[in-house]
Amino acid sequence: MDNNVFKGKWKQLKGEAQKQWGKLTDDDMDVINGEKDKLVGKLQERYGHTKDAAEDEYHRWSSSYRDDAPADTDRRI
């Protein structure tokens, strides 16, 4: 998912991200605030992943969402 799309849809996606990665706290979500690099960093911190592993996790998760879907619709393919 494009970084700008991710940031723009963060309000809709953050709940899904917390379901996916239960170790991420509400405070973590506030810090991440729709920034992919911060999410990747928090995945490294909370799960002990390498940067590459955290990036792979992010890409697998984000690939299930369409970039072009309106914010109020289901983005899963």
C-alpha atoms as an extended CHARMM CRD file, in Angstrom:
* protein
*
        77  EXT
         1         1  MET       CA              0.0000000000        0.0000000000        0.0000000000  PROA      1               0.0000000000
         2         2  ASP       CA              1.2710000000        3.4350000000       -0.9290000000  PROA      2               0.0000000000
         3         3  ASN       CA              2.4570000000        5.4800000000        2.0850000000  PROA      3               0.0000000000
         4         4  ASN       CA              0.0500000000        8.3410000000        1.3170000000  PROA      4               0.0000000000
         5         5  VAL       CA             -2.9050000000        5.9630000000        1.0710000000  PROA      5               0.0000000000
         6         6  PHE       CA             -1.8650000000        4.2970000000        4.3360000000  PROA      6               0.0000000000
         7         7  LYS       CA             -1.6930000000        7.6420000000        6.1340000000  PROA      7               0.0000000000
         8         8  GLY       CA             -5.0070000000        8.7720000000        4.6580000000  PROA      8               0.0000000000
         9         9  LYS       CA             -6.8050000000        5.6010000000        5.7340000000  PROA      9               0.0000000000
        10        10  TRP       CA             -5.1160000000        5.2560000000        9.1130000000  PROA      10              0.0000000000
        11        11  LYS       CA             -8.2890000000        5.8800000000       11.1260000000  PROA      11              0.0000000000
        12        12  GLN       CA             -9.9670000000        2.9700000000        9.3700000000  PROA      12              0.0000000000
        13        13  LEU       CA             -6.9060000000        0.7140000000        9.3840000000  PROA      13              0.0000000000
        14        14  LYS       CA             -5.5760000000        1.1630000000       12.9120000000  PROA      14              0.0000000000
        15        15  GLY       CA             -8.2070000000       -1.1040000000       14.4560000000  PROA      15              0.0000000000
        16        16  GLU       CA             -7.3260000000       -3.7810000000       11.9220000000  PROA      16              0.0000000000
        17        17  ALA       CA             -3.6370000000       -3.2970000000       12.6970000000  PROA      17              0.0000000000
        18        18  GLN       CA             -4.2930000000       -3.7780000000       16.4160000000  PROA      18              0.0000000000
        19        19  LYS       CA             -6.2240000000       -6.9750000000       15.6690000000  PROA      19              0.0000000000
        20        20  GLN       CA             -3.3210000000       -8.2210000000       13.5600000000  PROA      20              0.0000000000
        21        21  TRP       CA             -0.6310000000       -7.2560000000       16.0650000000  PROA      21              0.0000000000
        22        22  GLY       CA             -2.1240000000       -7.4890000000       19.5460000000  PROA      22              0.0000000000
        23        23  LYS       CA              1.0810000000       -6.3770000000       21.2510000000  PROA      23              0.0000000000
        24        24  LEU       CA              0.6900000000       -2.8790000000       19.7990000000  PROA      24              0.0000000000
        25        25  THR       CA             -0.8320000000       -0.5410000000       22.3760000000  PROA      25              0.0000000000
        26        26  ASP       CA             -3.1600000000        2.4220000000       21.9290000000  PROA      26              0.0000000000
        27        27  ASP       CA             -0.1470000000        4.6370000000       22.6650000000  PROA      27              0.0000000000
        28        28  ASP       CA              1.8020000000        2.8480000000       19.9200000000  PROA      28              0.0000000000
        29        29  MET       CA             -1.0450000000        3.5420000000       17.5180000000  PROA      29              0.0000000000
        30        30  ASP       CA             -0.9760000000        7.2280000000       18.4260000000  PROA      30              0.0000000000
        31        31  VAL       CA              2.7820000000        7.3280000000       17.7920000000  PROA      31              0.0000000000
        32        32  ILE       CA              2.4380000000        5.4580000000       14.4790000000  PROA      32              0.0000000000
        33        33  ASN       CA             -0.2850000000        7.8610000000       13.3070000000  PROA      33              0.0000000000
        34        34  GLY       CA             -0.4390000000        6.4000000000        9.8050000000  PROA      34              0.0000000000
        35        35  GLU       CA              3.3050000000        6.3560000000        9.1620000000  PROA      35              0.0000000000
        36        36  LYS       CA              4.4600000000        3.0480000000        7.7100000000  PROA      36              0.0000000000
        37        37  ASP       CA              8.0310000000        3.4350000000        8.9500000000  PROA      37              0.0000000000
        38        38  LYS       CA              6.8130000000        3.9720000000       12.5080000000  PROA      38              0.0000000000
        39        39  LEU       CA              4.5970000000        0.8840000000       12.2860000000  PROA      39              0.0000000000
        40        40  VAL       CA              7.5420000000       -1.1490000000       11.0400000000  PROA      40              0.0000000000
        41        41  GLY       CA              9.6460000000        0.2060000000       13.9170000000  PROA      41              0.0000000000
        42        42  LYS       CA              6.9940000000       -0.7260000000       16.4780000000  PROA      42              0.0000000000
        43        43  LEU       CA              6.7680000000       -4.2310000000       15.0040000000  PROA      43              0.0000000000
        44        44  GLN       CA             10.5200000000       -4.5280000000       15.4700000000  PROA      44              0.0000000000
        45        45  GLU       CA             10.2810000000       -3.2460000000       19.0380000000  PROA      45              0.0000000000
        46        46  ARG       CA              7.2600000000       -5.2650000000       20.2120000000  PROA      46              0.0000000000
        47        47  TYR       CA              7.9340000000       -8.5100000000       18.3590000000  PROA      47              0.0000000000
        48        48  GLY       CA             11.7280000000       -8.5400000000       18.1120000000  PROA      48              0.0000000000
        49        49  HSD       CA             11.6250000000       -8.6570000000       14.3080000000  PROA      49              0.0000000000
        50        50  THR       CA             14.4610000000       -7.5460000000       12.0950000000  PROA      50              0.0000000000
        51        51  LYS       CA             13.6470000000       -4.5620000000        9.9000000000  PROA      51              0.0000000000
        52        52  ASP       CA             13.2540000000       -6.8530000000        6.8790000000  PROA      52              0.0000000000
        53        53  ALA       CA             10.9210000000       -9.2130000000        8.7590000000  PROA      53              0.0000000000
        54        54  ALA       CA              8.8200000000       -6.2940000000       10.0160000000  PROA      54              0.0000000000
        55        55  GLU       CA              8.6320000000       -4.8650000000        6.4770000000  PROA      55              0.0000000000
        56        56  ASP       CA              7.5250000000       -8.2720000000        5.1760000000  PROA      56              0.0000000000
        57        57  GLU       CA              4.8110000000       -8.4700000000        7.8730000000  PROA      57              0.0000000000
        58        58  TYR       CA              3.5790000000       -5.0050000000        6.9420000000  PROA      58              0.0000000000
        59        59  HSD       CA              3.4820000000       -5.8160000000        3.2220000000  PROA      59              0.0000000000
        60        60  ARG       CA              1.6290000000       -9.1000000000        3.7360000000  PROA      60              0.0000000000
        61        61  TRP       CA             -0.9470000000       -7.3440000000        5.9190000000  PROA      61              0.0000000000
        62        62  SER       CA             -1.3570000000       -4.2470000000        3.7540000000  PROA      62              0.0000000000
        63        63  SER       CA             -1.6720000000       -6.2700000000        0.5420000000  PROA      63              0.0000000000
        64        64  SER       CA             -5.0980000000       -7.4360000000        1.7270000000  PROA      64              0.0000000000
        65        65  TYR       CA             -6.3840000000       -3.8610000000        1.3770000000  PROA      65              0.0000000000
        66        66  ARG       CA             -7.1200000000       -2.1470000000       -1.9220000000  PROA      66              0.0000000000
        67        67  ASP       CA             -5.5270000000        1.3010000000       -2.3460000000  PROA      67              0.0000000000
        68        68  ASP       CA             -8.4190000000        2.6520000000       -4.3860000000  PROA      68              0.0000000000
        69        69  ALA       CA            -11.3850000000        1.6710000000       -2.2030000000  PROA      69              0.0000000000
        70        70  PRO       CA            -13.3190000000        4.5340000000       -0.6080000000  PROA      70              0.0000000000
        71        71  ALA       CA            -12.5990000000        4.9500000000        3.0880000000  PROA      71              0.0000000000
        72        72  ASP       CA            -16.1060000000        3.8810000000        4.1130000000  PROA      72              0.0000000000
        73        73  THR       CA            -16.1000000000        0.5520000000        2.2600000000  PROA      73              0.0000000000
        74        74  ASP       CA            -14.5550000000       -2.8190000000        2.9490000000  PROA      74              0.0000000000
        75        75  ARG       CA            -11.0620000000       -2.7380000000        1.4630000000  PROA      75              0.0000000000
        76        76  ARG       CA            -10.3740000000       -6.4470000000        1.6240000000  PROA      76              0.0000000000
        77        77  ILE       CA            -10.0900000000       -8.1050000000       -1.7530000000  PROA      77              0.0000000000
